[in-house]
C-alpha cells in the first residue's frame, strides 16, 4: 500500500477515525473521573553493606554487592516482612479487613496471610542503581494509611535484616557453647590421665632423673671400656708369663725378682769359685751349692707368685668387666624405660595441650559470636520516612487523556483500514489498473458547473404590495 493511497483511505474514512478517537478520549476521561483517587507514599532506606560473615568473621568480596542488593529487594517483598507489617498495624483486627475477608475469601484460610498478600500487591520497590538506597512505595486510597504502611514495611525490613544477621550468630553461639563444654571435658580427662601417670611413674616435666641416668650410663660405658682394656692387657701378660715367665715384663721389672736374681748370680759365682778350689763333697762347697739351690728356689717361687698374681689380676679384671657389662645393660634398660615413660608423658602432655588450644579457640570464637548475637545495630537505616502525600498519584487525567488520544488514533486507523479491506473501493487510477488490469483512457474531474443566466432574460420587477 502506497502512502498516497493510505492518505486517500484516511480522507475517505475520517469520520470513523474521528468517532473512534472521540469515543476513546471520552471514555478515558469518564473512567479517570469515576476512578477513586490513589495516593503513593515512599520511604527511603539506606543499606550499609559491611560484607562480613557473622559466623566465620570472613570478609566477603565486593563482587557480591549487586547480588546482595537484589537479595534485600526480595527480603522486603517477602511474606515474612508483610506479616510483620500486618502485626504492627494490627490490620487483622480491623473491621473493614475482616468484612472484606469474609466476603472475598469466604473466611477460608488465615486473615493475616490474606492481608499480607493484599499489601504485597500494592507494594513497589525501587532500588537505586548508583547507590545503596532503596525506595519502598505503597499505594492506597488513604494518604495517611499509605504512609503508615510504607513506614511499617521499612521498620519490618529493618527488624528482619537484623534478625537474619543475628540469627546465625545466635545459632553458632549455641553450637560453640556445646562444643566448649565438650572440649572442657576433654581437657579434664586428658589432665586426669596425665596426673595419674605422673603419680604411678613418679615422672614430671621437670624430672632430672633422665639426665642423671644418662650421665651414669655414659660413666658405666667409660668404665667398661677401661676395664676391657685392662683385662686385655692382663690376659696378654698372663699368657706371656705362662709361656716364658723369665722374659715376662712383669717378672723382669719386679724389684724382688731382680734382687733374687742378683743374689742367685752371686751365689752361683761363689759356687763356681769354690768348685775350682774344693771338691764337691767339701762342706763349704755343699753349703754354697745349697745356697744356690735355695736362691734359685726363691727366685722360681717369686716368679711363680708373680705369674699367679697376673692370672688373679686378669680374673679380677674379667669379673669387673662382666659386672660393668651387667650394670651397663641394666642402666640401658633403665634409660630406655625412662625414655618410654617420657614419650608417654609427652603424648599425654600433648593431648592436654591440644585440648587446651582447641578450647581456647572455641572460647574465643564463642565470645565473638555471643557479642555478634547480641548486636542490635542493623545495617539498614531509614533515611526518609514516608509522609502522607498531598496530591493523588492516580488517576492522572492529563496523562490519561494524552494516552487516550494516542490509543484512540491508533484504534481509529485500525478500524478505518479494516472497513476499507472489508469494502474495497476505487480511490485512484492506480486502483483501476491494479484491479482490472486495463489502461485508463481518461479521467473526469469532479467540478461544480455554474449556470449562466440568458443574455436577454427578462428582469424581475418588484411590485409594491397594495393593501385594501
C-alpha positions in Angstrom: 0.0 0.0 0.0 1.4 3.3 -1.1 1.4 6.4 1.1 -0.9 8.3 -1.3 -3.4 5.5 -1.2 -3.2 5.5 2.6 -3.9 9.2 2.6 -6.9 8.6 0.3 -8.2 6.0 2.7 -7.8 8.3 5.6 -9.7 11.1 3.8 -12.5 8.7 2.9 -12.7 7.1 6.4 -12.0 10.2 8.5 -15.4 10.0 10.1 -14.8 6.5 11.5 -11.4 7.6 12.8 -12.7 10.7 14.3 -15.6 9.0 16.0 -13.3 6.3 17.4 -10.9 8.9 18.7 -13.7 10.9 20.4 -15.2 7.8 22.0 -11.8 6.7 23.3 -10.9 10.0 24.7 -14.4 10.5 26.2 -14.3 7.0 27.8 -10.9 7.6 29.2 -11.9 10.9 30.7 -15.1 9.4 32.1 -13.2 6.5 33.7 -10.5 8.7 35.1 -13.1 10.9 36.7 -15.0 7.9 38.1 -12.0 6.1 39.5 -11.2 6.8 43.1 -8.0 8.7 43.9 -4.9 6.8 44.9 -2.0 8.1 46.9 1.6 6.9 46.7 3.8 7.2 49.9 7.5 6.4 49.7 10.0 5.6 52.5 13.8 5.6 51.6 16.2 3.3 53.4 20.0 3.0 53.1 21.8 -0.4 53.1 25.2 -0.2 54.8 26.8 -3.3 53.3 29.7 -4.4 55.5 30.4 -7.7 53.8 31.4 -9.7 56.9 30.1 -13.2 57.7 28.6 -13.3 61.2 29.7 -16.9 61.9 33.2 -17.2 60.3 34.1 -13.5 60.5 35.4 -13.6 56.9 35.1 -10.6 54.7 33.0 -11.2 51.6 34.3 -9.9 48.2 32.9 -6.7 46.8 31.7 -8.5 43.7 28.8 -9.9 45.8 27.3 -6.4 46.4 24.9 -6.5 43.4 23.6 -9.9 44.4 23.3 -8.5 48.0 21.1 -5.6 46.9 18.8 -8.0 44.9 18.6 -10.2 48.0 17.5 -7.1 50.0 14.7 -6.4 47.5 13.5 -10.0 47.8 13.5 -9.7 51.6 11.4 -6.5 51.5 8.9 -8.2 49.3 8.9 -11.4 51.4 5.8 -12.8 53.1 7.5 -12.7 56.4 8.0 -8.9 56.3 4.4 -8.4 55.2 3.2 -10.4 58.2 5.3 -8.2 60.5 3.5 -5.1 58.9 0.1 -6.7 59.5 1.0 -7.3 63.1 2.5 -3.8 63.6 -0.5 -2.0 62.2 -3.0 -4.6 63.8 -4.8 -4.9 60.5 -6.1 -8.4 61.3 -8.4 -6.8 63.9 -9.6 -4.0 61.6 -13.4 -4.4 61.0 -13.0 -3.4 57.3 -10.5 -6.0 56.5 -12.4 -8.6 58.5 -15.5 -7.8 56.4 -13.6 -8.0 53.1 -12.0 -11.2 54.2 -15.4 -12.8 54.9 -16.8 -11.5 51.6 -13.9 -12.3 49.2 -12.2 -15.2 50.9 -15.4 -16.6 52.5 -13.5 -16.9 55.7 -11.1 -19.6 54.3 -7.5 -19.5 55.4 -5.7 -17.1 57.6 -6.7 -13.4 57.6 -3.1 -12.4 58.3 -1.8 -14.1 55.2 -4.7 -12.8 53.1 -4.0 -9.2 54.2 -0.2 -9.7 53.7 -0.9 -10.7 50.1 -3.0 -7.6 49.6 -0.3 -5.4 50.9 2.4 -7.0 48.7 0.2 -6.5 45.6 0.3 -2.7 46.2 3.9 -2.5 47.3 6.6 -1.2 44.9 10.4 -1.5 45.4 12.7 0.9 43.5 16.4 0.3 44.2 19.0 2.9 43.2 21.5 1.8 40.6 24.3 4.1 41.7 23.9 3.9 45.5 22.8 1.6 48.3 19.4 3.3 48.7 16.0 1.5 48.3 12.7 3.3 47.9 9.7 1.5 49.5 6.4 2.8 48.0 2.8 1.8 48.8 -0.4 2.9 47.1 -3.7 3.3 49.0 -6.9 5.4 48.9 -6.0 7.0 52.2 -2.8 9.0 52.2 -2.1 8.5 55.9 -2.6 4.8 55.6 -0.3 4.7 52.6 2.4 6.5 54.6 1.9 4.2 57.6 2.2 1.0 55.6 5.4 2.3 53.8 7.0 3.1 57.1 5.8 -0.2 58.6 7.5 -2.0 55.7 10.7 -0.1 56.3 10.7 -0.9 60.0 9.8 -4.6 59.4 12.5 -4.9 56.8 15.0 -3.4 59.3 13.9 -5.8 62.0 14.0 -8.8 59.6 17.5 -7.8 58.4 18.7 -7.6 62.0 17.1 -11.0 62.7 18.8 -12.5 59.7 22.2 -11.1 60.8 21.9 -12.0 64.5 20.1 -15.4 64.0 23.2 -17.3 62.6 25.4 -15.8 65.3 23.0 -17.0 68.0 22.8 -20.5 66.5 26.6 -20.5 66.1 26.9 -19.3 69.7 24.7 -22.2 70.9 26.7 -24.7 68.9 30.0 -23.3 70.2 28.8 -23.3 73.7 28.1 -27.1 73.5 31.4 -27.7 71.8 33.2 -25.6 74.5 31.7 -27.9 77.2 32.8 -31.0 75.3 36.3 -29.6 74.9 36.4 -28.7 78.6 35.6 -32.3 79.4 38.3 -33.5 77.1 40.8 -31.2 78.9 39.7 -32.6 82.2 40.0 -36.2 81.1 43.4 -35.6 79.5 44.7 -33.8 82.6 43.4 -36.7 84.8 45.3 -39.2 82.7 48.5 -37.2 82.9 48.2 -36.7 86.7 47.5 -40.4 87.2 50.5 -41.3 85.0 52.7 -38.9 87.0 51.6 -40.5 90.3 52.2 -44.0 89.0 55.5 -43.5 87.4 56.8 -40.6 89.6 57.5 -38.7 86.4 57.2 -34.9 85.9 58.0 -32.4 83.3 60.9 -31.1 85.4 62.2 -34.6 86.3 66.1 -34.6 86.3 66.4 -38.3 86.6 66.8 -38.7 82.9 70.0 -36.5 82.9 71.3 -38.4 85.9 70.7 -41.8 84.4 72.2 -40.8 81.1 75.3 -39.5 82.9 75.5 -42.8 84.8 75.1 -44.7 81.6 77.9 -42.8 80.0 80.2 -43.3 83.1 79.5 -47.1 83.0 80.3 -47.2 79.3 83.6 -45.4 80.0 84.4 -47.7 82.9 83.6 -50.8 80.8 85.9 -49.7 78.0 88.7 -49.1 80.6 88.0 -52.5 82.2 88.1 -54.2 78.9 91.4 -52.6 78.1 92.9 -53.6 81.4 91.5 -57.1 81.1 93.0 -57.5 77.6 96.4 -56.2 78.9 96.3 -58.5 82.0 95.4 -61.5 79.8 98.3 -60.7 77.5 100.7 -60.5 80.5 99.2 -63.7 81.9 99.8 -65.6 78.6 103.3 -64.1 78.4 104.1 -65.2 81.9 102.6 -68.7 81.3 104.7 -69.4 78.2 108.0 -67.7 79.3 107.9 -66.4 82.8 111.5 -65.3 82.8 111.1 -63.0 79.9 107.8 -61.6 81.1 108.0 -57.8 81.6 106.2 -58.0 84.9 108.7 -60.6 86.1 111.7 -58.7 84.8 110.5 -55.4 86.2 109.8 -56.9 89.6 112.3 -55.4 92.2 112.3 -58.5 94.4 112.9 -60.8 91.5 115.7 -58.6 90.4 117.2 -58.8 93.9 116.8 -62.6 93.9 118.4 -62.8 90.5 121.3 -60.8 91.8 121.6 -62.9 94.9 121.4 -66.1 92.7 124.1 -64.7 90.5 126.4 -64.0 93.5 125.7 -67.5 94.9 126.5 -69.1 91.6 129.7 -67.1 91.2 130.8 -68.1 94.7 129.9 -71.7 93.9 132.0 -71.5 90.8 135.0 -70.2 92.7 134.7 -72.9 95.3 134.4 -75.6 92.7 137.8 -74.7 91.4 139.4 -75.0 94.9 137.3 -77.5 96.7 135.8 -80.9 96.0 132.1 -81.4 95.6 131.9 -83.2 98.9 133.6 -80.4 100.7 131.3 -78.8 103.3 131.8 -75.3 102.1 131.1 -76.4 98.5 128.0 -78.2 99.7 126.9 -75.2 101.7 127.5 -72.9 98.6 125.5 -75.4 96.5 122.7 -75.4 98.9 122.6 -71.6 98.9 122.5 -71.5 95.1 119.6 -74.0 95.1 117.8 -72.1 97.8 118.3 -68.8 95.9 117.1 -70.4 92.7 114.1 -71.9 94.5 113.2 -68.5 96.0 113.5 -66.9 92.5 111.3 -69.6 90.9 108.8 -69.2 93.7 108.7 -65.5 93.3 108.4 -65.8 89.5 105.5 -68.2 90.1 104.0 -65.9 92.6 104.2 -63.0 90.1 102.6 -65.2 87.4 99.9 -66.2 89.7 99.3 -62.6 90.6 98.9 -61.8 86.9 96.4 -64.6 86.5 94.5 -63.4 89.5 94.5 -59.8 88.2 93.2 -61.0 84.8 90.5 -62.9 86.6 89.5 -60.0 88.7 89.5 -57.6 85.7 87.4 -60.2 83.8 84.9 -60.3 86.7 84.9 -56.5 86.9 84.3 -56.3 83.1 81.4 -58.7 83.5 79.9 -56.7 86.4 80.3 -53.5 84.4 78.7 -55.1 81.4 75.7 -56.2 83.5 75.5 -52.8 85.2 75.6 -51.2 81.7 72.8 -53.4 80.4 70.7 -52.7 83.4 71.4 -49.0 83.1 70.5 -49.1 79.4 67.2 -50.8 80.2 66.5 -48.2 82.9 67.3 -45.4 80.5 65.0 -47.0 77.8 62.3 -47.3 80.3 62.7 -43.7 81.3 62.6 -42.8 77.6 59.3 -44.7 77.1 57.9 -43.0 80.2 59.0 -39.6 78.8 57.4 -40.5 75.5 54.2 -41.5 77.1 54.3 -38.4 79.2 54.9 -36.3 76.1 51.9 -37.8 74.4 49.7 -37.2 77.4 51.0 -33.7 77.7 50.4 -33.1 74.0 46.8 -34.3 74.4 46.4 -31.8 77.2 47.9 -29.0 75.1 45.9 -29.8 72.0 42.7 -29.9 74.1 43.6 -26.6 75.7 44.3 -25.0 72.3 41.0 -26.2 70.9 39.2 -25.0 74.0 40.9 -21.6 73.8 40.0 -21.2 70.1 36.4 -22.3 70.7 36.1 -19.9 73.7 37.5 -17.0 71.7 35.0 -17.7 68.8 32.2 -18.2 71.4 32.9 -14.8 72.8 32.9 -13.2 69.4 29.6 -14.9 68.2 28.0 -14.1 71.6 28.8 -10.4 71.1 27.5 -10.6 67.5 24.4 -12.4 68.6 23.5 -9.5 71.0 24.3 -6.9 68.4 21.2 -4.7 67.9 22.7 -2.4 65.3 21.1 -3.1 61.9 22.8 -2.4 58.6 19.5 -0.8 57.5 18.8 2.9 58.2 15.7 4.8 57.4 16.8 7.9 55.5 13.5 9.5 54.6 10.3 8.2 56.4 7.1 8.3 54.4 4.8 11.2 54.9 1.1 11.4 53.8 1.1 12.7 50.2 -0.9 15.8 49.4 -1.7 15.1 45.8 -3.1 11.8 44.4 -0.8 9.7 42.3 -3.6 8.3 40.2 -5.7 8.7 38.2 -3.7 11.3 36.2 -6.3 13.0 34.0 -3.9 14.8 31.7 -1.6 11.8 31.2 -4.5 9.5 30.6 -6.1 12.0 28.1 -2.8 12.2 26.1 -2.5 8.4 26.1 -6.2 8.1 25.1 -5.5 10.4 22.1 -2.7 8.2 21.0 -4.6 5.0 21.6 -7.8 6.4 20.0 -5.9 7.5 16.9 -4.3 4.0 16.6 -7.7 2.4 17.1 -9.4 4.7 14.6 -6.7 4.0 12.0 -7.2 0.3 12.6 -10.9 0.4 12.3 -10.6 2.6 9.1 -8.3 0.1 7.5 -10.5 -2.8 8.5 -13.5 -1.2 6.9 -11.5 -0.4 3.8 -10.4 -4.0 3.5 -13.9 -5.2 4.0 -15.4 -2.9 1.4 -12.8 -2.2 -1.3 -13.4 0.9 -3.4 -11.7 2.7 -6.2 -9.8 5.6 -4.8 -7.4 6.5 -7.7 -6.5 5.4 -11.3 -3.9 3.0 -9.8 -6.7 1.1 -8.2 -8.4 0.6 -11.6 -5.1 -0.6 -13.2 -4.4 -3.0 -10.4 -7.9 -4.4 -10.1 -8.9 -4.6 -13.9 -5.5 -4.7 -15.5 -6.7 -2.2 -18.1 -5.2 1.1 -19.1 -7.0 4.3 -18.1 -8.1 6.4 -21.1 -9.5 9.4 -19.4 -10.4 10.8 -16.1 -13.3 13.0 -15.1 -12.6 15.6 -12.5 -15.3 16.4 -10.0 -16.0 20.1 -10.6 -19.1 22.2 -10.0 -20.8 23.7 -13.1 -22.1 27.3 -12.7 -25.3 28.1 -14.6 -25.2 31.2 -16.6 -28.3 33.5 -17.0 -29.6 34.2 -20.5 -28.4 37.5 -22.0 -31.9 38.5 -22.9 -33.5 37.2 -19.7 -36.4 39.4 -18.6 -35.7 41.3 -15.4 -37.9 40.6 -12.4 -39.9 43.7 -11.4 -40.6 44.0 -7.8 -44.0 45.4 -7.5 -45.2 47.0 -4.3 -48.0 45.3 -2.5 -51.1 47.1 -2.1 -53.3 46.6 0.8 -57.0 47.2 0.6 
